[in-house]
């Protein structure tokens, strides 16, 4: 056995040093993975939605082929892309002002805030040229030099869930518990891009349990939901042109809008608090295409952005059918909406009945002025729903939106004064409910940045297309003050810490009183070498909830406390192998309920620079006392695939992910994952129940680049 392992290792080493045609950098591994993985873990813990940052990966792929000049006016894009943080950007600008252009990696390493590993991660996306060469294109160049990409993916949970055990004909009797489709998941995506000047693409997806066409349905089911079944359950497409005179961009099809600090108009993926304690300011991309598989939060229609010197104007129109929970009143023609569905699942009859039942028509725009040290923007959006939001019966929903029309408008700004960077936004809706956020990044020399942020969101503020920094997921009924600091005490060591104090003036789901809480984080990062990195993190959360053990007319309020401790080590013993180890422990308490848990995993990443095969695998063991002590951990996946499972109960989980580049046009991925529980005879509940103590998933993906 030992000799076999040794032989395999020697073969891998030989393969790693072979020199065939150089392959492109794998941007999914070169990105600021730690920052993004932390953000996705945080979002998964607070929202029960599918996460997709495909658009961000598209940007990484583009700038990997078209690097950003670190000496040019677009250097700020590195912050927007989460490749560098605020203090690194500030120190780069200070260096350029004092010494002129950066010319090498060695000069970049000399700037405070950059470790060797961070510089290596950044290099594929930057150049040291002073100016970007402007190239004049002819129309025929679009077809000659444009790049095509096609991705197809198949995935499936191998074990059969209970929802698949009954025939489709029984779906009428069990409308919420029979999955009418097969357990396979299909995903296809095509894109064409010519230097971000012309682009088009489409995305198709069928989730597990969803129907692939309606041919197999009986007449009764077909008459009920047949019109809602298509070949692929979700489809999306876009076409854009950019940089034609004063026209910055025109998009027809599906797109996103990102402006200000996310209070008034922001439909795309948005990040919040993280272990990088001073990364609070949002950098909206304005008008951008949508290629993700989030089935409800996007615009569908047309939009245009115009730019004249320092002024940019964006106007848009969108009409989109979205999922919602229907309340029937008197007749089928008289409907009201009790809430919006965001899962995107359409597996059962009940889920299909909620599919695309409400049309939302949106119109609005943004106008902005940008100077060197000052920017000002104004956004407005009017939403018209063809069905009315009903007045909810729950007391905590007393200030929720009711009606068919909603108007939001907001003013955002940035302002630089010496060593201070102010930013903020004030937004209002038609009933004069206000939401505001103001922040400041204070640079104290080159080694300290202090971030202060105050947010105040009214309890009756409602906005469907917003995504501000918030403790809750809806951006309302919250007042909070945040303090964060990043210290660079000595070379290769950075310290991040924050304290966030929040208050909810009105009731919330599961909290029958006005409540408050706090969150604290401390992280120490040590990166002495290019092949070694270590960080240590402590985090604590304090909140209030109803005590579910006491069902009285007014439930008793209970304080919850959650503490977590994480140690993460990254080490590369040889050039093409990376080892990542993590240990995390969690404790949760509420009245007389106490839970503890831990997660320990080991990653092995095989990534040779000039060999077509790369792979990564993980083995994890975990043990928690229950759901409240669960631990989220980001997993490496196939390109444009995302996995952030919750580890809870007791067991083991492993996966391996293999990529093989067949030639410069074709790449293939295979991924297998399995979770095994030590103390269970079944997994899941209701429709998702699986007999046995294990659950496995396979994925196959093919990518063609032309």
HELIX and SHEET records of a PDB file:
HELIX    1   1 UNK A    2  UNK A   16  1                                  15    
HELIX    2   2 UNK A   27  UNK A   30  1                                   4    
HELIX    3   3 UNK A   33  UNK A   46  1                                  14    
HELIX    4   4 UNK A   54  UNK A   65  1                                  12    
HELIX    5   5 UNK A   77  UNK A   80  1                                   4    
HELIX    6   6 UNK A   86  UNK A   99  1                                  14    
HELIX    7   7 UNK A  105  UNK A  109  1                                   5    
HELIX    8   8 UNK A  116  UNK A  123  1                                   8    
HELIX    9   9 UNK A  139  UNK A  145  1                                   7    
HELIX   10  10 UNK A  162  UNK A  164  5                                   3    
HELIX   11  11 UNK A  168  UNK A  172  5                                   5    
HELIX   12  12 UNK A  219  UNK A  225  1                                   7    
HELIX   13  13 UNK A  226  UNK A  228  5                                   3    
HELIX   14  14 UNK A  349  UNK A  353  1                                   5    
HELIX   15  15 UNK A  395  UNK A  397  5                                   3    
HELIX   16  16 UNK A  627  UNK A  629  5                                   3    
HELIX   17  17 UNK A  686  UNK A  688  5                                   3    
SHEET    1   A 2 UNK A  68  UNK A  69  0                                        
SHEET    2   A 2 UNK A 126  UNK A 127  1                                        
SHEET    1   B24 UNK A 286  UNK A 289  0                                        
SHEET    2   B24 UNK A 247  UNK A 258 -1                                        
SHEET    3   B24 UNK A 234  UNK A 244 -1                                        
SHEET    4   B24 UNK A 198  UNK A 206 -1                                        
SHEET    5   B24 UNK A 184  UNK A 194 -1                                        
SHEET    6   B24 UNK A 147  UNK A 157 -1                                        
SHEET    7   B24 UNK A 694  UNK A 705 -1                                        
SHEET    8   B24 UNK A 666  UNK A 677 -1                                        
SHEET    9   B24 UNK A 650  UNK A 661 -1                                        
SHEET   10   B24 UNK A 613  UNK A 624 -1                                        
SHEET   11   B24 UNK A 593  UNK A 607 -1                                        
SHEET   12   B24 UNK A 577  UNK A 590 -1                                        
SHEET   13   B24 UNK A 557  UNK A 574 -1                                        
SHEET   14   B24 UNK A 532  UNK A 546 -1                                        
SHEET   15   B24 UNK A 515  UNK A 529 -1                                        
SHEET   16   B24 UNK A 493  UNK A 504 -1                                        
SHEET   17   B24 UNK A 478  UNK A 487 -1                                        
SHEET   18   B24 UNK A 448  UNK A 457 -1                                        
SHEET   19   B24 UNK A 434  UNK A 444 -1                                        
SHEET   20   B24 UNK A 420  UNK A 429 -1                                        
SHEET   21   B24 UNK A 403  UNK A 417 -1                                        
SHEET   22   B24 UNK A 374  UNK A 389 -1                                        
SHEET   23   B24 UNK A 335  UNK A 340  1                                        
SHEET   24   B24 UNK A 324  UNK A 328 -1                                        
SHEET    1   C 5 UNK A 286  UNK A 289  0                                        
SHEET    2   C 5 UNK A 247  UNK A 258 -1                                        
SHEET    3   C 5 UNK A 299  UNK A 308 -1                                        
SHEET    4   C 5 UNK A 311  UNK A 322 -1                                        
SHEET    5   C 5 UNK A 358  UNK A 370 -1                                        
SHEET    1   D 2 UNK A 631  UNK A 635  0                                        
SHEET    2   D 2 UNK A 643  UNK A 647 -1                                        
SHEET    1   E 2 UNK A 682  UNK A 683  0                                        
SHEET    2   E 2 UNK A 690  UNK A 691 -1                                        
END                                                                             
